[in-house]
């Protein structure tokens, strides 16, 4: 445990210790959503991959650890968080394949990519109380609606490029509306806290130029009734298996 300026920083192990991340002790911390996203992305061999709003790099580096053939670019709007992401690249000795830039990913990104993974902020300003921690607020609240995120990210994809998103389950209608006319071959996989409970997250992926109809997969159940991870979830979070779109 250490400090960056006046901010307390922890160093935490993920993927059974194969990935280590320095991140703030308080505020927004990497967790299940980032690991789900990293496990759900399946770019083609040798692809160039982009993550907007990459935070400290949990999803970006999780994917890099699983796929040594990829070259990855992250962008993070918060300079201290982007600095931590760069530290994490070095900490995991991935500097030959991964880079993180500071900036607004919807406005400052350039170039095109074979795949994009994104965990967009889950809320837009509504007048309701927002997180007091500034980094947590930037992670969870965005002035841009989902269709703006999807439109601008679609412009960053090559032909046939894949967008993979993790979001709240109740955001699925907005996600599908945003994808319509921009990306096709949409696939949806719900993520359930426990069997018999409503999904609380969805994984969605789509391709640029695809015309296939929407497919709904069975998804993933995270916990057994006693609160332990299911075998599938445990394998995913330990990095023993990728997410299965089936």
C-alpha positions, 0 to 999 in steps of 0.5 A, spaced: 500 500 500 502 506 498 500 514 496 500 518 490 500 525 492 494 525 497 491 519 495 492 512 498 493 507 493 493 499 494 496 494 489 491 488 488 492 482 485 487 479 479 486 473 475 490 469 480 495 473 481 497 474 474 495 481 473 497 486 479 493 493 479 495 499 483 488 503 484 485 508 489 483 505 496 477 509 495 472 511 490 472 507 483 475 501 484 476 495 478 471 489 479 467 484 476 465 489 470 472 490 468 473 482 468 467 480 465 468 485 459 476 483 458 473 476 458 468 477 453 472 480 447 474 476 442 478 480 437 481 477 431 489 474 431 493 480 431 488 485 432 489 493 434 484 494 440 481 500 443 478 501 450 475 508 451 475 510 459 479 505 461 480 507 468 486 504 471 487 499 466 483 493 469 479 490 462 485 493 458 490 489 461 486 483 463 485 482 455 492 483 454 494 478 459 489 473 456 491 475 448 499 476 447 497 477 440 494 483 441 496 491 441 492 495 445 490 502 446 486 505 452 484 513 453 482 516 460 480 523 461 482 523 468 490 524 469 491 521 475 487 515 473 491 515 466 498 515 470 496 509 474 494 505 468 501 507 465 504 505 472 500 498 471 502 497 464 509 497 467 508 493 473 505 488 469 511 488 463 506 490 458 509 496 455 511 493 448 503 492 447 499 496 451 499 504 451 494 509 455 493 516 453 490 522 457 484 525 453 476 525 452 475 518 448 469 521 445 473 527 442 480 526 442 481 519 440 484 518 432 485 512 428 481 506 427 481 499 431 479 492 429 475 491 436 473 496 442 471 494 449 467 499 453 464 500 460 460 506 459 459 510 465 452 508 467 448 514 468 447 521 465 446 527 470 439 527 472 439 532 478 439 526 483 445 526 488 451 524 484 458 520 487 462 526 492 468 523 490 470 526 483 474 520 480 468 516 482 463 521 479 467 521 472 467 513 472 459 513 473 456 519 470 457 522 463 454 528 459 453 524 453 447 519 452 449 512 450 447 513 442 453 518 442 458 513 445 456 508 440 456 513 434 463 515 436 465 509 437 462 506 431 466 511 427 473 508 430 472 501 428 474 498 421 470 494 417 468 488 420 470 491 427 467 488 433 464 493 439 463 489 446 460 493 451 458 491 459 452 495 462 446 495 466 441 490 464 436 496 464 440 500 459 439 494 454 433 498 450 438 504 449 444 500 447 440 496 442 437 503 439 444 506 439 446 500 435 441 500 430 443 503 423 450 503 425 452 496 427 449 489 426 450 482 428 448 484 435 449 479 440 446 479 447 448 475 454 445 477 460 449 476 467 445 474 473 447 475 480 444 468 482 439 463 478 432 465 478 434 472 479 433 478 474 439 479 470 443 486 473 448 486 467 448 485 460 454 484 455 453 486 448 457 485 442 456 488 435 460 488 428 461 494 423 457 492 416 454 485 419 447 484 417 445 478 422 439 478 426 439 479 434 441 473 438 440 472 445 445 467 449 444 464 455 449 468 459 452 467 465 450 466 473 455 469 477 453 466 484 451 459 487 445 460 492 450 460 498 454 466 495 460 462 492 462 463 485 459 458 480 464 454 476 463 458 470 464 465 474 470 463 478 474 460 472 472 467 468 475 471 474 481 467 475 483 467 468 482 460 466 477 461 461 474 466 457 466 468 456 463 463 452 458 467 447 453 461 447 
